[in-house]
Amino acid sequence: MTLDKSLKVSGGAIRNRNVLTRVERIKRLQELDRWSEGDPVMGIPKTRVVKVSLKKKKKVKKEDEGDDKKKK
């Protein structure tokens, strides 16, 4: 069965994941200086996944320009 075009998401596979692959975990541990090249790969510690949340910008109203026009 096919999926309707209106239901498809443009960035379907791009989202925050709560589980990292072993390679991603090792890279993260190397950044934190908690893993070195000789350490065993099995039984590596858990790593926290940092979720990035974007804050919405507030819209600035252009009331000053409208007031200037009314005064003239």
MMTF fields as JSON, N, C-alpha, C and O atoms, coordinates in Angstrom:
{
  "mmtfVersion": "1.0.0",
  "mmtfProducer": "UNKNOWN",
  "numBonds": 287,
  "numAtoms": 288,
  "numGroups": 72,
  "numChains": 1,
  "numModels": 1,
  "chainsPerModel": [1],
  "groupsPerChain": [72],
  "chainIdList": ["A"],
  "bondAtomList": [4, 2, 8, 6, 12, 10, 16, 14, 20, 18, 24, 22, 28, 26, 32, 30, 36, 34, 40, 38, 44, 42, 48, 46, 52, 50, 56, 54, 60, 58, 64, 62, 68, 66, 72, 70, 76, 74, 80, 78, 84, 82, 88, 86, 92, 90, 96, 94, 100, 98, 104, 102, 108, 106, 112, 110, 116, 114, 120, 118, 124, 122, 128, 126, 132, 130, 136, 134, 140, 138, 144, 142, 148, 146, 152, 150, 156, 154, 160, 158, 164, 162, 168, 166, 172, 170, 176, 174, 180, 178, 184, 182, 188, 186, 192, 190, 196, 194, 200, 198, 204, 202, 208, 206, 212, 210, 216, 214, 220, 218, 224, 222, 228, 226, 232, 230, 236, 234, 240, 238, 244, 242, 248, 246, 252, 250, 256, 254, 260, 258, 264, 262, 268, 266, 272, 270, 276, 274, 280, 278, 284, 282],
  "bondOrderList": [1, 1, 1, 1, 1, 1, 1, 1, 1, 1, 1, 1, 1, 1, 1, 1, 1, 1, 1, 1, 1, 1, 1, 1, 1, 1, 1, 1, 1, 1, 1, 1, 1, 1, 1, 1, 1, 1, 1, 1, 1, 1, 1, 1, 1, 1, 1, 1, 1, 1, 1, 1, 1, 1, 1, 1, 1, 1, 1, 1, 1, 1, 1, 1, 1, 1, 1, 1, 1, 1, 1],
  "groupList": [{"groupName": "MET", "atomNameList": ["N", "CA", "C", "O"], "elementList": ["N", "C", "C", "O"], "formalChargeList": [0, 0, 0, 0], "bondAtomList": [1, 0, 2, 1, 3, 2], "bondOrderList": [1, 1, 2], "singleLetterCode": "M", "chemCompType": "L-PEPTIDE LINKING"}, {"groupName": "THR", "atomNameList": ["N", "CA", "C", "O"], "elementList": ["N", "C", "C", "O"], "formalChargeList": [0, 0, 0, 0], "bondAtomList": [1, 0, 2, 1, 3, 2], "bondOrderList": [1, 1, 2], "singleLetterCode": "T", "chemCompType": "L-PEPTIDE LINKING"}, {"groupName": "LEU", "atomNameList": ["N", "CA", "C", "O"], "elementList": ["N", "C", "C", "O"], "formalChargeList": [0, 0, 0, 0], "bondAtomList": [1, 0, 2, 1, 3, 2], "bondOrderList": [1, 1, 2], "singleLetterCode": "L", "chemCompType": "L-PEPTIDE LINKING"}, {"groupName": "ASP", "atomNameList": ["N", "CA", "C", "O"], "elementList": ["N", "C", "C", "O"], "formalChargeList": [0, 0, 0, 0], "bondAtomList": [1, 0, 2, 1, 3, 2], "bondOrderList": [1, 1, 2], "singleLetterCode": "D", "chemCompType": "L-PEPTIDE LINKING"}, {"groupName": "LYS", "atomNameList": ["N", "CA", "C", "O"], "elementList": ["N", "C", "C", "O"], "formalChargeList": [0, 0, 0, 0], "bondAtomList": [1, 0, 2, 1, 3, 2], "bondOrderList": [1, 1, 2], "singleLetterCode": "K", "chemCompType": "L-PEPTIDE LINKING"}, {"groupName": "SER", "atomNameList": ["N", "CA", "C", "O"], "elementList": ["N", "C", "C", "O"], "formalChargeList": [0, 0, 0, 0], "bondAtomList": [1, 0, 2, 1, 3, 2], "bondOrderList": [1, 1, 2], "singleLetterCode": "S", "chemCompType": "L-PEPTIDE LINKING"}, {"groupName": "VAL", "atomNameList": ["N", "CA", "C", "O"], "elementList": ["N", "C", "C", "O"], "formalChargeList": [0, 0, 0, 0], "bondAtomList": [1, 0, 2, 1, 3, 2], "bondOrderList": [1, 1, 2], "singleLetterCode": "V", "chemCompType": "L-PEPTIDE LINKING"}, {"groupName": "GLY", "atomNameList": ["N", "CA", "C", "O"], "elementList": ["N", "C", "C", "O"], "formalChargeList": [0, 0, 0, 0], "bondAtomList": [1, 0, 2, 1, 3, 2], "bondOrderList": [1, 1, 2], "singleLetterCode": "G", "chemCompType": "PEPTIDE LINKING"}, {"groupName": "ALA", "atomNameList": ["N", "CA", "C", "O"], "elementList": ["N", "C", "C", "O"], "formalChargeList": [0, 0, 0, 0], "bondAtomList": [1, 0, 2, 1, 3, 2], "bondOrderList": [1, 1, 2], "singleLetterCode": "A", "chemCompType": "L-PEPTIDE LINKING"}, {"groupName": "ILE", "atomNameList": ["N", "CA", "C", "O"], "elementList": ["N", "C", "C", "O"], "formalChargeList": [0, 0, 0, 0], "bondAtomList": [1, 0, 2, 1, 3, 2], "bondOrderList": [1, 1, 2], "singleLetterCode": "I", "chemCompType": "L-PEPTIDE LINKING"}, {"groupName": "ARG", "atomNameList": ["N", "CA", "C", "O"], "elementList": ["N", "C", "C", "O"], "formalChargeList": [0, 0, 0, 0], "bondAtomList": [1, 0, 2, 1, 3, 2], "bondOrderList": [1, 1, 2], "singleLetterCode": "R", "chemCompType": "L-PEPTIDE LINKING"}, {"groupName": "ASN", "atomNameList": ["N", "CA", "C", "O"], "elementList": ["N", "C", "C", "O"], "formalChargeList": [0, 0, 0, 0], "bondAtomList": [1, 0, 2, 1, 3, 2], "bondOrderList": [1, 1, 2], "singleLetterCode": "N", "chemCompType": "L-PEPTIDE LINKING"}, {"groupName": "GLU", "atomNameList": ["N", "CA", "C", "O"], "elementList": ["N", "C", "C", "O"], "formalChargeList": [0, 0, 0, 0], "bondAtomList": [1, 0, 2, 1, 3, 2], "bondOrderList": [1, 1, 2], "singleLetterCode": "E", "chemCompType": "L-PEPTIDE LINKING"}, {"groupName": "GLN", "atomNameList": ["N", "CA", "C", "O"], "elementList": ["N", "C", "C", "O"], "formalChargeList": [0, 0, 0, 0], "bondAtomList": [1, 0, 2, 1, 3, 2], "bondOrderList": [1, 1, 2], "singleLetterCode": "Q", "chemCompType": "L-PEPTIDE LINKING"}, {"groupName": "TRP", "atomNameList": ["N", "CA", "C", "O"], "elementList": ["N", "C", "C", "O"], "formalChargeList": [0, 0, 0, 0], "bondAtomList": [1, 0, 2, 1, 3, 2], "bondOrderList": [1, 1, 2], "singleLetterCode": "W", "chemCompType": "L-PEPTIDE LINKING"}, {"groupName": "PRO", "atomNameList": ["N", "CA", "C", "O"], "elementList": ["N", "C", "C", "O"], "formalChargeList": [0, 0, 0, 0], "bondAtomList": [1, 0, 2, 1, 3, 2], "bondOrderList": [1, 1, 2], "singleLetterCode": "P", "chemCompType": "L-PEPTIDE LINKING"}],
  "groupTypeList": [0, 1, 2, 3, 4, 5, 2, 4, 6, 5, 7, 7, 8, 9, 10, 11, 10, 11, 6, 2, 1, 10, 6, 12, 10, 9, 4, 10, 2, 13, 12, 2, 3, 10, 14, 5, 12, 7, 3, 15, 6, 0, 7, 9, 15, 4, 1, 10, 6, 6, 4, 6, 5, 2, 4, 4, 4, 4, 4, 6, 4, 4, 12, 3, 12, 7, 3, 3, 4, 4, 4, 4],
  "groupIdList": [1, 2, 3, 4, 5, 6, 7, 8, 9, 10, 11, 12, 13, 14, 15, 16, 17, 18, 19, 20, 21, 22, 23, 24, 25, 26, 27, 28, 29, 30, 31, 32, 33, 34, 35, 36, 37, 38, 39, 40, 41, 42, 43, 44, 45, 46, 47, 48, 49, 50, 51, 52, 53, 54, 55, 56, 57, 58, 59, 60, 61, 62, 63, 64, 65, 66, 67, 68, 69, 70, 71, 72],
  "secStructList": [7, 7, 7, 7, 4, 4, 4, 7, 7, 6, 6, 6, 6, 7, 1, 7, 7, 1, 7, 7, 7, 2, 2, 2, 2, 2, 2, 2, 2, 2, 2, 6, 6, 7, 7, 7, 6, 6, 1, 7, 1, 6, 6, 7, 7, 7, 7, 7, 7, 7, 7, 7, 7, 7, 7, 7, 7, 7, 7, 7, 7, 7, 2, 2, 2, 2, 2, 2, 2, 2, 2, 7],
  "xCoordList": [0.843, 0.0, 0.9, 1.914, 0.54, 1.35, 0.908, -0.197, 1.786, 1.515, 1.147, 1.833, 0.078, -0.376, 0.665, 1.34, 0.807, 1.796, 1.58, 2.544, 0.357, 0.077, 0.528, 0.679, 0.746, 1.146, 2.644, 3.131, 3.386, 4.836, 5.469, 4.992, 6.549, 7.294, 8.556, 9.203, 8.912, 10.061, 11.364, 12.198, 11.558, 12.765, 12.429, 12.569, 11.998, 11.457, 12.375, 11.926, 13.651, 14.543, 15.366, 16.198, 15.166, 15.961, 15.179, 14.188, 15.651, 15.038, 15.973, 16.97, 15.671, 16.488, 16.217, 15.067, 17.291, 17.157, 17.599, 18.48, 17.006, 17.395, 18.366, 18.803, 18.716, 19.667, 20.738, 20.431, 22.004, 23.107, 23.72, 23.65, 24.317, 25.038, 26.347, 26.744, 27.014, 28.258, 29.312, 30.038, 29.399, 30.387, 30.099, 31.019, 28.822, 28.452, 28.755, 29.185, 28.532, 28.827, 30.314, 30.723, 31.14, 32.588, 33.079, 33.932, 32.548, 32.935, 32.578, 33.358, 31.397, 30.944, 31.827, 32.165, 32.202, 33.061, 34.457, 35.095, 34.949, 36.253, 36.222, 37.19, 35.118, 34.981, 35.017, 35.546, 34.455, 34.403, 35.648, 35.732, 36.614, 37.841, 37.535, 38.197, 36.548, 36.194, 36.513, 36.268, 37.056, 37.387, 38.661, 38.817, 39.579, 40.809, 40.899, 40.067, 41.885, 41.978, 42.114, 41.623, 42.747, 42.973, 41.836, 41.877, 40.847, 39.74, 38.883, 38.778, 38.26, 37.398, 36.133, 35.599, 35.681, 34.504, 33.222, 32.237, 33.232, 32.05, 31.944, 32.953, 30.759, 30.528, 30.918, 31.298, 30.831, 31.168, 30.046, 28.893, 30.372, 29.347, 28.277, 28.475, 27.155, 26.064, 26.426, 27.19, 25.878, 26.123, 24.79, 23.794, 24.793, 23.571, 23.41, 24.367, 22.213, 21.903, 21.374, 20.37, 22.051, 21.655, 20.643, 20.943, 19.461, 18.421, 18.485, 18.524, 18.494, 18.562, 17.152, 16.432, 16.768, 15.45, 15.635, 16.377, 14.967, 15.06, 13.945, 12.784, 14.311, 13.297, 12.737, 13.46, 11.456, 10.805, 11.077, 11.043, 11.346, 11.59, 10.258, 9.316, 10.197, 8.976, 8.932, 9.948, 7.759, 7.583, 7.491, 6.783, 8.204, 8.192, 7.149, 7.197, 6.221, 5.171, 5.715, 6.548, 5.255, 5.699, 4.646, 4.107, 4.364, 3.362, 3.901, 3.139, 5.206, 5.799, 5.616, 5.317, 5.785, 5.638, 4.189, 3.917, 3.278, 1.863, 1.43, 0.61, 1.948, 1.613, 2.135, 1.479, 3.308, 3.889, 3.019, 2.857, 2.47, 1.637, 0.322, -0.196, -0.214, -1.481, -1.324, -2.252, -0.161, 0.079, 0.197, -0.143, 0.664, 0.856, -0.401, -0.409],
  "yCoordList": [-1.163, 0.0, 1.242, 1.272, 2.243, 3.448, 4.494, 4.442, 5.422, 6.503, 7.751, 8.118, 8.399, 9.603, 10.713, 10.797, 11.564, 12.641, 13.622, 14.184, 13.832, 14.796, 14.287, 15.08, 12.975, 12.406, 12.259, 11.968, 12.453, 12.302, 13.508, 14.635, 13.251, 14.299, 14.562, 13.622, 15.827, 16.167, 15.625, 15.118, 15.712, 15.202, 13.972, 13.986, 12.925, 11.757, 11.114, 10.792, 10.914, 10.204, 11.152, 10.691, 12.435, 13.394, 13.779, 14.506, 13.272, 13.616, 13.187, 12.509, 13.564, 13.184, 11.73, 11.296, 10.989, 9.594, 9.472, 10.209, 8.562, 8.391, 7.227, 6.965, 6.521, 5.426, 5.682, 5.904, 5.648, 5.85, 4.51, 3.546, 4.455, 3.25, 3.196, 4.176, 2.043, 1.881, 2.878, 3.442, 3.096, 4.032, 5.455, 6.183, 5.848, 7.176, 7.326, 8.391, 6.264, 6.314, 6.456, 7.206, 5.736, 5.827, 7.222, 7.775, 7.802, 9.165, 10.155, 11.053, 9.987, 10.883, 10.736, 11.727, 9.481, 9.246, 9.801, 10.274, 9.754, 10.334, 11.846, 12.433, 12.48, 13.931, 14.291, 15.337, 13.425, 13.666, 13.138, 13.236, 12.581, 11.996, 10.874, 10.762, 10.048, 8.919, 7.584, 6.529, 7.614, 6.391, 6.632, 7.667, 5.664, 5.773, 4.593, 3.687, 4.595, 3.615, 2.18, 1.271, 1.936, 0.574, -0.011, -1.199, 0.753, 0.279, -0.726, -0.65, -1.682, -2.659, -1.995, -1.048, -2.52, -1.959, -2.448, -1.713, -3.671, -4.219, -3.679, -3.566, -3.351, -2.866, -1.418, -1.025, -0.614, 0.802, 1.496, 1.07, 2.557, 3.22, 3.904, 4.199, 4.142, 4.828, 6.284, 6.878, 6.849, 8.256, 8.97, 8.419, 10.186, 10.986, 11.611, 12.144, 11.548, 12.154, 13.552, 13.725, 14.542, 15.922, 16.291, 16.255, 16.639, 17.05, 18.555, 19.311, 18.976, 20.397, 20.895, 20.359, 21.917, 22.505, 23.946, 24.708, 24.303, 25.651, 26.494, 26.085, 27.672, 28.576, 29.414, 29.84, 29.636, 30.45, 31.924, 32.384, 32.65, 34.078, 34.81, 34.475, 35.803, 36.594, 37.594, 38.183, 37.776, 38.735, 40.142, 40.377, 41.056, 42.446, 43.186, 43.184, 43.809, 44.549, 45.879, 46.496, 46.309, 47.579, 48.653, 49.242, 48.896, 49.892, 51.31, 52.24, 51.48, 52.812, 53.401, 54.588, 52.615, 53.094, 53.463, 54.439, 52.689, 52.97, 54.243, 54.982, 54.528, 55.746, 56.985, 58.026, 56.899, 58.041, 58.443, 59.633, 57.489, 57.773, 58.442, 59.306, 58.027, 58.589, 60.048, 60.842, 60.406, 61.745, 62.754, 63.922, 62.345, 63.266, 63.604, 64.371],
  "zCoordList": [0.0, 0.0, 0.0, 0.697, -0.763, -0.867, 0.151, 0.691, 0.388, 1.329, 0.551, -0.403, 0.951, 0.266, 0.398, 1.423, -0.617, -0.62, 0.524, 1.043, 0.915, 1.981, 3.35, 4.279, 3.489, 4.768, 4.917, 6.01, 3.834, 3.893, 4.574, 4.444, 5.301, 5.983, 5.179, 4.717, 5.006, 4.177, 4.762, 4.012, 6.045, 6.694, 7.497, 8.72, 6.864, 7.532, 8.552, 9.652, 8.228, 9.131, 9.992, 10.772, 9.881, 10.65, 11.901, 11.839, 13.034, 14.308, 15.43, 15.179, 16.638, 17.777, 18.117, 18.199, 18.312, 18.718, 20.161, 20.604, 20.893, 22.277, 22.449, 23.57, 21.371, 21.429, 20.377, 19.206, 20.808, 19.889, 19.506, 20.269, 18.326, 17.931, 18.713, 19.343, 18.667, 19.417, 18.951, 19.769, 17.645, 17.097, 17.586, 17.957, 17.587, 18.069, 19.555, 19.998, 20.327, 21.761, 22.014, 22.9, 21.237, 21.401, 21.04, 21.733, 19.958, 19.586, 20.683, 20.999, 21.258, 22.328, 23.571, 24.218, 23.902, 25.061, 24.827, 25.768, 23.586, 23.277, 23.456, 23.94, 23.068, 23.263, 24.739, 25.115, 25.577, 27.018, 27.74, 28.965, 27.002, 27.555, 28.541, 29.573, 28.239, 29.087, 28.418, 29.003, 27.199, 26.475, 25.69, 25.042, 25.751, 24.979, 24.025, 24.079, 23.162, 22.073, 22.57, 21.902, 23.693, 24.166, 24.986, 25.306, 25.332, 26.165, 25.401, 24.177, 26.131, 25.443, 24.886, 25.462, 23.759, 23.087, 23.754, 23.824, 24.238, 24.891, 26.309, 27.004, 26.736, 28.096, 28.292, 29.395, 27.244, 27.388, 28.17, 28.1, 28.91, 29.724, 28.883, 27.704, 29.517, 28.844, 28.601, 29.361, 27.546, 27.241, 27.157, 26.688, 27.614, 27.591, 26.217, 25.655, 25.681, 24.395, 24.662, 25.353, 24.114, 24.32, 23.247, 22.054, 23.678, 22.743, 22.56, 23.531, 21.319, 21.014, 20.763, 19.921, 21.494, 21.282, 20.84, 21.46, 19.784, 19.26, 19.839, 19.862, 20.305, 20.848, 19.716, 18.815, 19.779, 18.757, 19.016, 20.158, 17.953, 18.074, 18.133, 17.415, 18.991, 19.1, 17.959, 17.591, 17.411, 16.331, 16.913, 17.892, 16.309, 16.755, 15.934, 14.704, 16.613, 15.914, 15.425, 16.087, 14.293, 13.716, 13.965, 13.028, 15.237, 15.593, 15.449, 15.183, 15.621, 15.537, 14.146, 14.021, 13.117, 11.746, 11.452, 10.752, 11.983, 11.769, 12.471, 11.927, 13.657, 14.396, 13.7, 13.726, 13.075, 12.376, 11.196, 10.926, 10.502, 9.336, 9.75, 9.043, 10.913, 11.372, 11.815, 11.657, 12.365, 12.856, 11.716, 11.906, 10.549, 9.432, 8.778, 7.816]
}
